[in-house]
């Protein structure tokens, strides 16, 4: 399987993904790796219903996603989604073939501070980003194709953790 | 019958503003944006709006229509996740001005099923070719 986009977005499957990125990247499958959504049949149904009919929707746990990514057909194009940085870091740690991560939207919430206009993090999430970078994954933040792209590097994460 | 217009950006706020320009101030019609909100925050905000209209003694949710701009977006997902089986809440996507004006005209007079059927028809009928090159 080829991961054409590995995106962290706390809105999960929504218009920026199904219209913006899918029209640009033409994935065969949207793979949402989210333990909580996968365990809730109603949530899984709601999010799956957001996927255009010509794209396969798969909603599963992080562990199941790793298995799928490592065993699926080589020519299948995957748009991989998680709702948190830690889930994406877990995917990479468990062997998912991800070399670049797109931060698409992590919105304001208690305990989070602004890093970029659409990226708010708490310390644990920043540490997960640091782990991803240390494992050789590159990271940028970009909401939609053609939108402004921000490089997320060690210096940015360090500055966040040690202001 | 209460109405919530939950949309991307300022679309809902502007729809409600224009509706009130035409009809005058309205009670029980609220705009909500998804701007800057995660899926869980938007779901909680819609749930909070529904519960604000609940009967204070029984906690029963009041009849409501959730107007959404487009199916498959964060507002539609949040609306579906915010409602619970058996509640008198209808979710309609594709909100437009005609649909909202019809809602305000008929919301006190029709039973919910009839109202919703008319809103769908009215909203669809508003999309029509008025002229131009054939």
Contacts between the chains, C-beta under 8 A, distances in Angstrom:
chain1	res1	chain2	res2	distance
A	10	B	38	3.9
A	10	B	39	6.2
A	10	B	40	7.3
A	11	B	34	8.0
A	11	B	38	6.3
A	11	B	39	4.6
A	11	B	42	7.9
A	11	B	74	4.6
A	11	B	77	7.8
A	12	B	39	5.6
A	12	B	77	7.5
A	13	B	77	7.4
A	14	B	39	7.5
A	14	B	72	7.4
A	14	B	73	5.2
A	14	B	74	4.1
A	14	B	77	6.5
A	15	B	8	7.3
A	15	B	70	6.9
A	15	B	72	6.6
A	15	B	73	4.3
A	15	B	74	7.0
A	18	B	72	5.7
A	42	B	81	7.6
A	43	B	81	6.4
A	46	B	77	5.4
A	46	B	80	4.7
A	46	B	81	5.8
A	47	B	77	6.4
A	49	B	72	7.4
A	50	B	71	7.7
A	50	B	72	4.1
A	50	B	73	7.4
A	50	B	76	7.2
A	50	B	77	6.1
A	51	B	72	7.8
A	52	B	72	7.7
A	83	B	39	7.5
A	105	B	38	7.7
A	106	B	38	7.7
A	107	B	36	5.7
A	107	B	37	5.7
A	107	B	38	4.2
A	107	B	41	6.6
A	108	B	36	6.1
A	109	B	38	6.6
A	109	B	41	6.9
